[in-house]
Amino acid sequence: MLDDKKVPVPGSFAEGAHVTAEEYEERYARSIADPEAFWAEEGKRLDWIEPYTRVKNCNFDLGSVSINWFEDGILNVAANCVDRHLETRGEQTAIIWEPDEPGDAARHITYNELHEQVCRFANVLKSQGVAKGDRVIIYLPMIPEAAYAMLACARIGAVHSVVFAGFSPDALANRINDCGAKAVITADSAPRGGKRTGLKSNTDAALLHCSDKVRCLVVKHTGDQTTWIDGRDVDVLSMMEDVAPDCDPEPMGAEDPLFILYTSGSTGKPKGVVHSSGGYLVYCAMTHELVFDYHAGDVYWCTADVGWVTGHSYILYGPLANGATTLMFEGVPTYPDAGRFWAICEKHDVAQFYTAPTAIRALMGHGREPVERYDLSSLKVLGTVGEPINPEAWNWYNEVVGKGERPIVDTWWQTETGGHLLTPLPGATPLKPGSATRPFFGIEPIVLDPQSGAEIEETECEGVLCIKASWPGQMRTVWGDHERFEKTYFSDYKGYYFSGDGCRRDADGYYWITGRVDDVINVSGHRMGTAEVESALVAHRDVAEAAVVGYPHDIKGQGIYAYVTLMNGVEPTDDLRAELEKWVRTEIGPIAKPDLLQWAPGLPKTRSGKIMRRILRKIAEDDAGSLGDTSTLADPDVVDDLVENRMNRK
Ligand code: 6R9
């Protein structure tokens, strides 16, 4: 166990940081003792058209769950992200756009330009009859127009719902219909890693299943030929030239919804997570500034896609609310080669770099050379998000990318939370590789006994992770289904927000996420987080990635089924299989030895890089006939290979 190994804050770093260790303790204590006063102050980060007089009005009781922050305040999110910076930094770059092809020119969009583009886009929306409260689906590649579209919706008070460009026509149609969207904004096609996805053709296919009133706004990005339906399809870029370059921001209530983002739960169809305007923006602005220790002039890069919550909070809303320069990348980490991320960091002098463990592990498989080719001296802070990071990947990130001198912020949060809840602050928190460390201001994590539901008081413990009281960035409801919201998050453990994650708290009060509670397996009466076994497997030099699930086992109750992706160039042999089984036995103990180990050339992942365990469980159970919806996978083909070579055949 690495519990005792603390990586101190680099001395030179603490000096200039927004928050030091002492300040963290003092401010955290204050945020919990008097949340009203604390957040009343933090709310002033934004410009309000009408200031709020009420700060917090929240209830977690099942049957009457209701979450309101700054509820009588009036503001406009787009004005906060753009207009208010014009006077002081109109000519500063707001967005750096790096295209898929490294040979194509990057674009630098100043705040002045952003203002004009957002206003023009907003006027196009208005011309199509989109008004305050209407829903708009955004199905775009990672291009500046995605940012314009989101901010244009916010400017006129329309509620956007971004659908990841990798999603299928079916997934798109379901979302259009669930939120009753008035318009879909898409592009001709999306280049990614040198390949192209026809977004317009996908949208055409989706719209066959939707009301014929839905308008289709098309950004001609690649110039690829598409079919065109007159009267329904609109050429956004040419219309933008014809409309006025100004558009007054719509005054919005703090609790008016800003966006809906669909996310999958453990059961049922995707939920439309609803976020507010005021509280959400306060929370992402604050976390963006403090967690990444953002300072004026820094170039900040989050590699997520805007179709994911990380892209909403930490490419767009948080950074722009802070007047930052935020980088948007259209491509993938391995195109044209495994040095692309680092080439971009060097080219644009990136100061804060935020990515996912899955990307780090994939790049680790290509060795140090692609990193060492570039000058990464501009980097100040590194970050991760999305899943627990195994210590090997952490160490590689720290040593090879960070040269052992950059704090790594391992940020635990969820679509539902709007922003970071557990995270180090780079100038304040000594790190422990693999731990999301401690709560952000205003967040009171508690650990409950999964059986009794009782709060565990001891510092050192393990259980399910809940949050005791509301924070401004919390989701407000499930679109169209408040009952589902209450049932999913407030019914299992009364009076608390239930995260769905398990965690361990160590003697220092550091939190270690052990994975989704539904990923816990029980082998011969021993409870085991699948993440633990995965972490052991990926610690082996030949393993690039691993996913572990339980499957029904006659004697043990559940057996351990491991899917293993090897490093480039390593041959899968029976000897290696035996070696890996032995390896896990030695790393964790005999109980953790995989019963079945399958070589997986690829793992089924969502576009945000999360392994879809539901599918792996079905294959492990030899129940491939009922895989369910695989439309949200990044590469649905990997499933066929896994089914064909499955180990458990009845
Ligand atoms: C932001 C985001 C949420 C789930 C969450 C947890 C896992 C995210 C993590 C992490 C360990 C971290 N997760 N960050 N686990 N350490 N730093 O990822 O949102 O897509 O909704 O996923 O991701 O299991 O519950 P979302």
Boltz pocket constraint, residues with backbone or C-beta under 6 A from the ligand:
constraints:
  - pocket:
      binder: B
      contacts: [[A, 263], [A, 309], [A, 310], [A, 384], [A, 385], [A, 386], [A, 387], [A, 388], [A, 389], [A, 410], [A, 411], [A, 412], [A, 413], [A, 414], [A, 415], [A, 416], [A, 422], [A, 436], [A, 499], [A, 500], [A, 501], [A, 513], [A, 515], [A, 516], [A, 608]]
      max_distance: 6.0
